[in-house]
Amino acid sequence: MVCDDIQEIYANPQAYKKENRATSEIELKFGNSGQKPEKLLERIIEMSTDEGDYVLDFFMGSGTTAATAMKLKRRFITIEQLENQIDIAKNRMNEVISGKKSGISKDVDWQGGGSFIYVELMEKNTGYLKDVIEAESTDCLREIFNSMLEYADFDFRVDLEEVKDSVWRLPLEDQKRTLIKIIDKNQLYYNYSEIDDENVRDLISDSDYAFNKSLYENEGDENE
């Protein structure tokens, strides 16, 4: 059983330490804190998927799941918010593609190869959040708020007229907190369903538009 195998690895981590700990930038920067050995991921992935299947990891971290999936001839989708983790994972995947020996590489005779695509979500309200946080004066916040009134999405519970009347009487930091609070956090990024809206289409380059169309139109195609 998968649980038994996981318990076995965690009960005797030294048995996997030399062969399966990454010896790249990941350890140099973070040690082995929170990083799972590729041998553990190998067992889980092999027990639950076949070659060519997709492996989904909502918390990419240092990229261990993606690296292991690639070496096991699986496709993968990984998601991460922290930029420093994204940089580390991208570097790690480039090392995997180049054939660098680490983790399970020796066990599976990994010689390198393959590729991956890195994409970012298109910011919507996220941009306003960043602008508000970085604003250094009330005048700057006023300009941001005026733009928000035209383009941003607000929490449906907010009374904008009340905010307009009261926010500028507050100290600068409280002004920021108020503007951050009223932004709709469910609309931090643009959804694909909005891609053909004329106001959104003007914000997207032709190449990004074509890539999104290609990616989502192939959804469910077993040959892709």
DRENPA-3360 file (N, C-alpha, C; in nm, 2 decimals, always signed):
BEGIN
1 = MVCDDIQE = +0.08/-0.12/+0.00/+0.00/+0.00/+0.00/+0.09/+0.13/+0.00 ~ +0.04/+0.23/-0.06/+0.11/+0.36/-0.07/+0.15/+0.41/+0.07 ~ +0.05/+0.41/+0.17/+0.08/+0.46/+0.30/+0.19/+0.38/+0.37 ~ +0.19/+0.25/+0.35/+0.30/+0.17/+0.41/+0.43/+0.20/+0.35 ~ +0.44/+0.23/+0.22/+0.57/+0.27/+0.16/+0.61/+0.40/+0.21 ~ +0.52/+0.50/+0.23/+0.56/+0.63/+0.28/+0.61/+0.62/+0.42 ~ +0.54/+0.54/+0.50/+0.59/+0.52/+0.64/+0.72/+0.46/+0.64 ~ +0.75/+0.36/+0.55/+0.88/+0.30/+0.55/+0.99/+0.40/+0.52;
9 = IYANPQAY = +0.97/+0.49/+0.43/+1.07/+0.58/+0.39/+1.09/+0.68/+0.50 ~ +0.98/+0.73/+0.56/+1.00/+0.83/+0.67/+1.06/+0.76/+0.80 ~ +1.03/+0.63/+0.81/+1.09/+0.56/+0.93/+1.24/+0.54/+0.92 ~ +1.28/+0.53/+0.79/+1.43/+0.51/+0.77/+1.48/+0.60/+0.67 ~ +1.48/+0.73/+0.69/+1.52/+0.83/+0.59/+1.66/+0.82/+0.55 ~ +1.75/+0.77/+0.63/+1.89/+0.76/+0.60/+1.91/+0.66/+0.49 ~ +1.82/+0.57/+0.47/+1.84/+0.47/+0.37/+1.83/+0.53/+0.23 ~ +1.76/+0.65/+0.22/+1.74/+0.71/+0.09/+1.83/+0.84/+0.08;
17 = KKENRATS = +1.90/+0.88/+0.18/+1.96/+1.01/+0.19/+2.06/+1.03/+0.08 ~ +2.16/+0.94/+0.07/+2.27/+0.96/-0.02/+2.23/+0.96/-0.17 ~ +2.14/+0.87/-0.21/+2.10/+0.86/-0.35/+2.00/+0.96/-0.39 ~ +1.91/+1.00/-0.30/+1.79/+1.07/-0.34/+1.78/+1.22/-0.30 ~ +1.87/+1.27/-0.22/+1.86/+1.41/-0.19/+1.92/+1.49/-0.31 ~ +1.86/+1.60/-0.34/+1.91/+1.68/-0.45/+2.04/+1.74/-0.41 ~ +2.13/+1.75/-0.50/+2.26/+1.81/-0.47/+2.28/+1.93/-0.55 ~ +2.18/+2.01/-0.57/+2.18/+2.13/-0.65/+2.16/+2.25/-0.56;
25 = EIELKFGN = +2.13/+2.36/-0.63/+2.10/+2.49/-0.56/+2.00/+2.48/-0.45 ~ +1.91/+2.38/-0.46/+1.80/+2.37/-0.37/+1.85/+2.34/-0.23 ~ +1.94/+2.25/-0.21/+2.00/+2.22/-0.08/+2.09/+2.33/-0.04 ~ +2.17/+2.39/-0.13/+2.26/+2.50/-0.08/+2.18/+2.61/-0.02 ~ +2.06/+2.64/-0.07/+1.99/+2.76/-0.02/+1.90/+2.72/+0.09 ~ +1.84/+2.60/+0.09/+1.73/+2.57/+0.19/+1.76/+2.44/+0.27 ~ +1.88/+2.38/+0.25/+1.90/+2.25/+0.31/+1.80/+2.15/+0.26 ~ +1.75/+2.06/+0.34/+1.65/+1.97/+0.30/+1.52/+2.00/+0.37;
33 = SGQKPEKL = +1.50/+2.12/+0.41/+1.38/+2.15/+0.49/+1.26/+2.14/+0.40 ~ +1.17/+2.05/+0.44/+1.04/+2.04/+0.37/+1.05/+1.97/+0.23 ~ +1.17/+1.94/+0.19/+1.18/+1.88/+0.06/+1.18/+1.72/+0.07 ~ +1.09/+1.66/-0.01/+1.07/+1.52/+0.00/+1.17/+1.45/-0.10 ~ +1.22/+1.34/-0.07/+1.31/+1.27/-0.16/+1.25/+1.22/-0.29 ~ +1.32/+1.22/-0.40/+1.26/+1.18/-0.52/+1.21/+1.03/-0.51 ~ +1.28/+0.95/-0.43/+1.25/+0.81/-0.42/+1.11/+0.80/-0.36 ~ +1.07/+0.88/-0.27/+0.93/+0.88/-0.22/+0.83/+0.91/-0.32;
41 = LERIIEMS = +0.86/+1.02/-0.40/+0.77/+1.06/-0.51/+0.76/+0.96/-0.62 ~ +0.88/+0.89/-0.64/+0.88/+0.78/-0.74/+0.78/+0.68/-0.71 ~ +0.78/+0.63/-0.58/+0.68/+0.53/-0.55/+0.54/+0.57/-0.56 ~ +0.51/+0.69/-0.51/+0.37/+0.74/-0.52/+0.33/+0.75/-0.67 ~ +0.41/+0.81/-0.75/+0.38/+0.84/-0.89/+0.36/+0.71/-0.96 ~ +0.45/+0.61/-0.94/+0.44/+0.48/-1.01/+0.32/+0.40/-0.97 ~ +0.28/+0.42/-0.85/+0.16/+0.34/-0.80/+0.03/+0.40/-0.84 ~ +0.03/+0.53/-0.88/-0.10/+0.60/-0.90/-0.11/+0.64/-1.05;
49 = TDEGDYVL = -0.01/+0.63/-1.13/-0.02/+0.67/-1.27/+0.06/+0.58/-1.36 ~ +0.03/+0.60/-1.49/+0.11/+0.53/-1.60/+0.19/+0.63/-1.68 ~ +0.28/+0.58/-1.75/+0.36/+0.67/-1.84/+0.27/+0.75/-1.93 ~ +0.30/+0.88/-1.94/+0.22/+0.96/-2.02/+0.11/+1.03/-1.95 ~ +0.07/+0.98/-1.83/-0.03/+1.05/-1.75/+0.02/+1.18/-1.70 ~ -0.08/+1.27/-1.66/-0.05/+1.39/-1.59/-0.04/+1.38/-1.44 ~ +0.06/+1.45/-1.38/+0.08/+1.46/-1.24/+0.05/+1.60/-1.20 ~ -0.04/+1.63/-1.11/-0.07/+1.76/-1.07/-0.02/+1.79/-0.93;
57 = DFFMGSGT = +0.06/+1.90/-0.92/+0.11/+1.94/-0.79/+0.08/+2.09/-0.77 ~ -0.01/+2.11/-0.67/-0.06/+2.25/-0.65/+0.04/+2.33/-0.57 ~ +0.14/+2.27/-0.51/+0.24/+2.34/-0.43/+0.38/+2.30/-0.48 ~ +0.43/+2.36/-0.58/+0.56/+2.31/-0.65/+0.68/+2.31/-0.56 ~ +0.69/+2.42/-0.48/+0.81/+2.43/-0.39/+0.94/+2.43/-0.47 ~ +1.03/+2.33/-0.44/+1.15/+2.32/-0.51/+1.15/+2.24/-0.64 ~ +1.03/+2.19/-0.67/+1.01/+2.12/-0.80/+1.04/+1.97/-0.80 ~ +1.04/+1.91/-0.68/+1.07/+1.76/-0.67/+0.97/+1.68/-0.74;
65 = TAATAMKL = +0.84/+1.71/-0.73/+0.74/+1.63/-0.80/+0.76/+1.64/-0.95 ~ +0.78/+1.76/-1.00/+0.80/+1.78/-1.15/+0.92/+1.71/-1.19 ~ +1.03/+1.72/-1.12/+1.16/+1.65/-1.16/+1.14/+1.50/-1.17 ~ +1.07/+1.45/-1.06/+1.05/+1.30/-1.06/+0.96/+1.26/-1.17 ~ +0.85/+1.33/-1.19/+0.75/+1.30/-1.30/+0.82/+1.29/-1.43 ~ +0.91/+1.39/-1.46/+0.97/+1.39/-1.59/+1.06/+1.27/-1.61 ~ +1.14/+1.24/-1.50/+1.23/+1.12/-1.51/+1.15/+0.99/-1.53 ~ +1.02/+0.99/-1.48/+0.94/+0.87/-1.50/+0.85/+0.87/-1.62;
73 = KRRFITIE = +0.88/+0.97/-1.71/+0.80/+0.98/-1.84/+0.66/+1.01/-1.82 ~ +0.63/+1.09/-1.71/+0.49/+1.15/-1.69/+0.49/+1.29/-1.74 ~ +0.38/+1.34/-1.77/+0.36/+1.49/-1.79/+0.32/+1.55/-1.66 ~ +0.33/+1.68/-1.65/+0.31/+1.73/-1.51/+0.26/+1.88/-1.53 ~ +0.18/+1.92/-1.43/+0.14/+2.06/-1.41/+0.17/+2.09/-1.27 ~ +0.25/+2.20/-1.24/+0.28/+2.24/-1.11/+0.25/+2.39/-1.09 ~ +0.21/+2.43/-0.97/+0.17/+2.56/-0.94/+0.24/+2.62/-0.82 ~ +0.29/+2.74/-0.83/+0.36/+2.81/-0.72/+0.34/+2.96/-0.72;
81 = QLENQIDI = +0.33/+3.02/-0.60/+0.32/+3.16/-0.59/+0.45/+3.23/-0.56 ~ +0.53/+3.17/-0.48/+0.65/+3.24/-0.43/+0.76/+3.24/-0.54 ~ +0.80/+3.36/-0.58/+0.90/+3.38/-0.69/+1.03/+3.31/-0.67 ~ +1.08/+3.32/-0.54/+1.21/+3.25/-0.52/+1.20/+3.10/-0.54 ~ +1.09/+3.04/-0.50/+1.07/+2.90/-0.52/+1.05/+2.87/-0.67 ~ +0.99/+2.96/-0.75/+0.97/+2.94/-0.89/+1.11/+2.94/-0.96 ~ +1.19/+3.03/-0.92/+1.33/+3.04/-0.98/+1.41/+2.91/-0.95 ~ +1.40/+2.86/-0.83/+1.47/+2.74/-0.79/+1.42/+2.62/-0.87;
89 = AKNRMNEV = +1.29/+2.61/-0.88/+1.23/+2.50/-0.95/+1.26/+2.50/-1.10 ~ +1.26/+2.62/-1.16/+1.29/+2.63/-1.30/+1.44/+2.59/-1.33 ~ +1.53/+2.63/-1.24/+1.67/+2.60/-1.25/+1.68/+2.44/-1.23 ~ +1.61/+2.39/-1.14/+1.62/+2.24/-1.12/+1.57/+2.17/-1.24 ~ +1.46/+2.21/-1.30/+1.41/+2.14/-1.42/+1.50/+2.15/-1.54 ~ +1.57/+2.27/-1.55/+1.67/+2.28/-1.65/+1.79/+2.18/-1.63 ~ +1.82/+2.16/-1.50/+1.92/+2.06/-1.47/+1.88/+1.92/-1.51 ~ +1.75/+1.89/-1.48/+1.70/+1.76/-1.52/+1.70/+1.74/-1.67;
97 = ISGKKSGI = +1.66/+1.84/-1.74/+1.67/+1.83/-1.89/+1.81/+1.81/-1.94 ~ +1.90/+1.88/-1.87/+2.04/+1.86/-1.92/+2.11/+1.73/-1.88 ~ +2.03/+1.65/-1.80/+2.08/+1.52/-1.76/+2.16/+1.51/-1.64 ~ +2.16/+1.62/-1.55/+2.24/+1.62/-1.43/+2.19/+1.50/-1.34 ~ +2.28/+1.43/-1.28/+2.25/+1.31/-1.20/+2.22/+1.36/-1.06 ~ +2.09/+1.33/-1.02/+2.05/+1.35/-0.88/+1.92/+1.27/-0.86 ~ +1.89/+1.26/-0.73/+1.77/+1.18/-0.70/+1.76/+1.04/-0.76 ~ +1.66/+1.01/-0.84/+1.64/+0.88/-0.89/+1.71/+0.86/-1.03;
105 = SKDVDWQG = +1.79/+0.96/-1.07/+1.84/+0.96/-1.21/+1.91/+0.83/-1.24 ~ +2.00/+0.78/-1.14/+2.07/+0.66/-1.17/+1.98/+0.54/-1.17 ~ +1.88/+0.53/-1.08/+1.79/+0.42/-1.08/+1.71/+0.40/-1.21 ~ +1.67/+0.51/-1.27/+1.59/+0.50/-1.39/+1.67/+0.53/-1.52 ~ +1.80/+0.54/-1.50/+1.89/+0.56/-1.62/+1.86/+0.69/-1.69 ~ +1.83/+0.79/-1.61/+1.79/+0.92/-1.67/+1.91/+0.99/-1.75 ~ +1.89/+1.02/-1.88/+2.00/+1.07/-1.96/+1.97/+1.22/-2.00 ~ +1.86/+1.27/-1.95/+1.82/+1.41/-1.98/+1.72/+1.41/-2.10;
113 = GGSFIYVE = +1.69/+1.53/-2.14/+1.59/+1.55/-2.25/+1.46/+1.60/-2.20 ~ +1.37/+1.63/-2.29/+1.23/+1.68/-2.25/+1.23/+1.83/-2.25 ~ +1.12/+1.88/-2.21/+1.10/+2.03/-2.20/+0.98/+2.06/-2.11 ~ +0.97/+2.19/-2.08/+0.86/+2.23/-2.00/+0.82/+2.38/-2.04 ~ +0.70/+2.42/-2.02/+0.65/+2.55/-2.05/+0.62/+2.62/-1.92 ~ +0.68/+2.74/-1.90/+0.65/+2.82/-1.78/+0.56/+2.94/-1.82 ~ +0.44/+2.95/-1.75/+0.35/+3.06/-1.78/+0.31/+3.12/-1.65 ~ +0.26/+3.25/-1.66/+0.22/+3.32/-1.54/+0.07/+3.37/-1.57;
121 = LMEKNTGY = +0.00/+3.38/-1.46/-0.14/+3.43/-1.47/-0.14/+3.58/-1.50 ~ -0.23/+3.62/-1.57/-0.24/+3.76/-1.61/-0.31/+3.84/-1.50 ~ -0.23/+3.94/-1.44/-0.28/+4.01/-1.33/-0.40/+4.10/-1.36 ~ -0.49/+4.10/-1.26/-0.61/+4.18/-1.27/-0.61/+4.27/-1.14 ~ -0.68/+4.23/-1.04/-0.68/+4.31/-0.92/-0.54/+4.30/-0.84 ~ -0.46/+4.20/-0.88/-0.33/+4.18/-0.82/-0.25/+4.31/-0.84 ~ -0.25/+4.36/-0.96/-0.18/+4.48/-0.99/-0.21/+4.60/-0.90 ~ -0.34/+4.62/-0.87/-0.38/+4.72/-0.78/-0.34/+4.70/-0.64;
129 = LKDVIEAE = -0.34/+4.57/-0.59/-0.29/+4.54/-0.46/-0.15/+4.58/-0.44 ~ -0.07/+4.55/-0.54/+0.08/+4.58/-0.54/+0.09/+4.73/-0.54 ~ +0.02/+4.80/-0.62/+0.03/+4.95/-0.63/-0.01/+5.01/-0.50 ~ -0.11/+4.97/-0.43/-0.16/+5.02/-0.31/-0.05/+5.00/-0.20 ~ +0.00/+4.88/-0.19/+0.10/+4.85/-0.09/+0.23/+4.93/-0.11 ~ +0.27/+4.96/-0.23/+0.39/+5.03/-0.26/+0.37/+5.19/-0.26 ~ +0.25/+5.23/-0.25/+0.22/+5.38/-0.26/+0.29/+5.45/-0.14 ~ +0.34/+5.57/-0.16/+0.42/+5.64/-0.06/+0.35/+5.77/-0.01;
137 = STDCLREI = +0.23/+5.80/-0.07/+0.16/+5.92/-0.03/+0.01/+5.91/-0.06 ~ -0.06/+6.00/+0.00/-0.21/+6.00/-0.02/-0.24/+6.04/-0.17 ~ -0.16/+6.13/-0.22/-0.18/+6.17/-0.36/-0.17/+6.05/-0.45 ~ -0.07/+5.97/-0.43/-0.05/+5.85/-0.51/-0.16/+5.75/-0.49 ~ -0.21/+5.74/-0.37/-0.32/+5.65/-0.35/-0.45/+5.70/-0.42 ~ -0.47/+5.83/-0.42/-0.59/+5.89/-0.49/-0.59/+5.85/-0.64 ~ -0.47/+5.86/-0.70/-0.46/+5.82/-0.84/-0.49/+5.68/-0.86 ~ -0.44/+5.59/-0.77/-0.46/+5.45/-0.78/-0.61/+5.42/-0.76;
145 = FNSMLEYA = -0.67/+5.49/-0.66/-0.82/+5.46/-0.64/-0.90/+5.51/-0.75 ~ -0.87/+5.62/-0.82/-0.95/+5.67/-0.93/-0.94/+5.56/-1.05 ~ -0.82/+5.50/-1.06/-0.81/+5.40/-1.16/-0.89/+5.28/-1.13 ~ -0.89/+5.24/-1.00/-0.96/+5.13/-0.95/-1.11/+5.15/-0.97 ~ -1.16/+5.27/-0.95/-1.30/+5.29/-0.97/-1.34/+5.27/-1.12 ~ -1.25/+5.28/-1.21/-1.28/+5.26/-1.35/-1.26/+5.12/-1.39 ~ -1.16/+5.05/-1.34/-1.13/+4.92/-1.39/-1.13/+4.80/-1.29 ~ -1.12/+4.83/-1.16/-1.10/+4.72/-1.07/-1.24/+4.66/-1.03;
153 = DFDFRVDL = -1.23/+4.54/-0.97/-1.35/+4.47/-0.92/-1.34/+4.48/-0.77 ~ -1.46/+4.52/-0.71/-1.46/+4.54/-0.56/-1.55/+4.44/-0.50 ~ -1.52/+4.41/-0.37/-1.60/+4.33/-0.29/-1.74/+4.38/-0.29 ~ -1.84/+4.29/-0.32/-1.98/+4.33/-0.34/-2.04/+4.39/-0.21 ~ -1.98/+4.36/-0.10/-2.03/+4.42/+0.03/-1.99/+4.56/+0.05 ~ -1.91/+4.62/-0.03/-1.85/+4.75/-0.01/-1.94/+4.86/-0.05 ~ -1.96/+4.96/+0.03/-2.03/+5.08/-0.01/-1.92/+5.18/-0.06 ~ -1.91/+5.19/-0.19/-1.80/+5.28/-0.24/-1.82/+5.42/-0.21;
161 = EEVKDSVW = -1.94/+5.47/-0.20/-1.97/+5.61/-0.17/-1.92/+5.64/-0.03 ~ -1.94/+5.55/+0.06/-1.90/+5.57/+0.20/-1.74/+5.57/+0.20 ~ -1.68/+5.48/+0.12/-1.54/+5.48/+0.12/-1.48/+5.61/+0.07 ~ -1.54/+5.66/-0.04/-1.50/+5.79/-0.10/-1.50/+5.90/+0.01 ~ -1.60/+5.90/+0.09/-1.62/+6.00/+0.19/-1.53/+5.99/+0.31 ~ -1.49/+5.87/+0.34/-1.42/+5.85/+0.47/-1.27/+5.82/+0.46 ~ -1.23/+5.76/+0.35/-1.10/+5.70/+0.35/-0.99/+5.80/+0.36 ~ -1.01/+5.92/+0.30/-0.90/+6.02/+0.30/-0.89/+6.10/+0.43;
169 = RLPLEDQK = -0.97/+6.07/+0.52/-0.96/+6.13/+0.65/-0.87/+6.05/+0.75 ~ -0.83/+5.93/+0.70/-0.75/+5.83/+0.77/-0.60/+5.86/+0.75 ~ -0.52/+5.81/+0.84/-0.38/+5.81/+0.82/-0.34/+5.73/+0.70 ~ -0.22/+5.75/+0.64/-0.18/+5.68/+0.52/-0.19/+5.53/+0.53 ~ -0.14/+5.47/+0.63/-0.14/+5.33/+0.65/-0.28/+5.27/+0.65 ~ -0.37/+5.34/+0.72/-0.51/+5.30/+0.73/-0.58/+5.32/+0.59 ~ -0.54/+5.42/+0.51/-0.59/+5.44/+0.38/-0.56/+5.31/+0.30 ~ -0.43/+5.27/+0.31/-0.39/+5.15/+0.24/-0.47/+5.03/+0.28;
177 = RTLIKIID = -0.49/+5.01/+0.41/-0.56/+4.89/+0.46/-0.70/+4.89/+0.40 ~ -0.76/+5.01/+0.40/-0.90/+5.02/+0.35/-0.91/+4.98/+0.20 ~ -0.82/+5.03/+0.12/-0.82/+5.00/-0.02/-0.79/+4.86/-0.05 ~ -0.70/+4.80/+0.03/-0.67/+4.66/+0.01/-0.80/+4.58/+0.05 ~ -0.87/+4.62/+0.16/-0.98/+4.54/+0.20/-1.10/+4.54/+0.10 ~ -1.12/+4.65/+0.03/-1.23/+4.66/-0.06/-1.21/+4.59/-0.19 ~ -1.09/+4.55/-0.22/-1.06/+4.49/-0.35/-1.11/+4.34/-0.35 ~ -1.18/+4.30/-0.45/-1.23/+4.16/-0.46/-1.12/+4.07/-0.48;
185 = KNQLYYNY = -1.09/+3.99/-0.38/-0.97/+3.89/-0.39/-1.00/+3.77/-0.48 ~ -1.13/+3.76/-0.52/-1.16/+3.65/-0.61/-1.14/+3.69/-0.76 ~ -1.09/+3.81/-0.78/-1.07/+3.86/-0.91/-0.92/+3.91/-0.92 ~ -0.83/+3.84/-0.86/-0.69/+3.88/-0.87/-0.63/+3.86/-1.01 ~ -0.68/+3.77/-1.08/-0.63/+3.74/-1.22/-0.74/+3.73/-1.31 ~ -0.71/+3.75/-1.44/-0.81/+3.73/-1.55/-0.84/+3.59/-1.57 ~ -0.96/+3.55/-1.59/-1.00/+3.42/-1.63/-0.99/+3.40/-1.78 ~ -0.97/+3.28/-1.82/-0.97/+3.25/-1.96/-1.10/+3.28/-2.03;
193 = SEIDDENV = -1.21/+3.27/-1.96/-1.34/+3.30/-2.02/-1.35/+3.45/-2.06 ~ -1.26/+3.53/-2.01/-1.26/+3.68/-2.05/-1.17/+3.71/-2.16 ~ -1.10/+3.61/-2.22/-1.00/+3.64/-2.31/-1.05/+3.71/-2.44 ~ -1.17/+3.69/-2.48/-1.22/+3.75/-2.60/-1.30/+3.88/-2.57 ~ -1.31/+3.92/-2.45/-1.37/+4.05/-2.42/-1.28/+4.16/-2.47 ~ -1.34/+4.26/-2.54/-1.26/+4.35/-2.62/-1.17/+4.43/-2.52 ~ -1.21/+4.46/-2.40/-1.13/+4.53/-2.31/-1.01/+4.45/-2.26 ~ -1.03/+4.32/-2.26/-0.92/+4.23/-2.21/-0.83/+4.20/-2.33;
201 = RDLISDSD = -0.89/+4.18/-2.45/-0.81/+4.14/-2.57/-0.71/+4.25/-2.60 ~ -0.74/+4.37/-2.57/-0.64/+4.48/-2.60/-0.52/+4.47/-2.51 ~ -0.53/+4.40/-2.40/-0.42/+4.39/-2.30/-0.33/+4.27/-2.33 ~ -0.37/+4.19/-2.42/-0.29/+4.06/-2.45/-0.22/+4.07/-2.58 ~ -0.10/+4.03/-2.58/-0.02/+4.03/-2.71/-0.08/+3.92/-2.80 ~ -0.06/+3.93/-2.93/-0.11/+3.83/-3.02/-0.05/+3.69/-2.99 ~ +0.08/+3.69/-2.95/+0.14/+3.56/-2.93/+0.09/+3.49/-2.80 ~ +0.06/+3.57/-2.69/+0.00/+3.52/-2.57/-0.14/+3.47/-2.60;
209 = YAFNKSLY = -0.22/+3.55/-2.68/-0.35/+3.51/-2.72/-0.35/+3.37/-2.79 ~ -0.26/+3.36/-2.89/-0.26/+3.24/-2.96/-0.22/+3.12/-2.87 ~ -0.12/+3.14/-2.78/-0.08/+3.03/-2.69/-0.20/+2.99/-2.60 ~ -0.27/+3.08/-2.55/-0.39/+3.04/-2.46/-0.49/+2.97/-2.54 ~ -0.52/+3.01/-2.66/-0.62/+2.94/-2.74/-0.57/+2.80/-2.77 ~ -0.45/+2.79/-2.81/-0.39/+2.65/-2.84/-0.40/+2.56/-2.71 ~ -0.36/+2.62/-2.60/-0.36/+2.54/-2.47/-0.50/+2.49/-2.43 ~ -0.59/+2.58/-2.43/-0.72/+2.54/-2.38/-0.81/+2.47/-2.48;
217 = ENEGDENE = -0.79/+2.50/-2.61/-0.87/+2.43/-2.71/-0.83/+2.29/-2.73 ~ -0.71/+2.25/-2.68/-0.67/+2.11/-2.68/-0.71/+2.03/-2.56 ~ -0.78/+2.10/-2.47/-0.82/+2.04/-2.35/-0.91/+1.92/-2.38 ~ -0.87/+1.81/-2.32/-0.95/+1.68/-2.34/-0.92/+1.60/-2.46 ~ -0.82/+1.65/-2.54/-0.78/+1.58/-2.66/-0.67/+1.47/-2.61 ~ -0.71/+1.35/-2.62/-0.62/+1.24/-2.57/-0.49/+1.23/-2.65 ~ -0.49/+1.29/-2.77/-0.37/+1.28/-2.85/-0.27/+1.39/-2.82 ~ -0.31/+1.49/-2.73/-0.22/+1.60/-2.70/-0.14/+1.57/-2.58;
% end
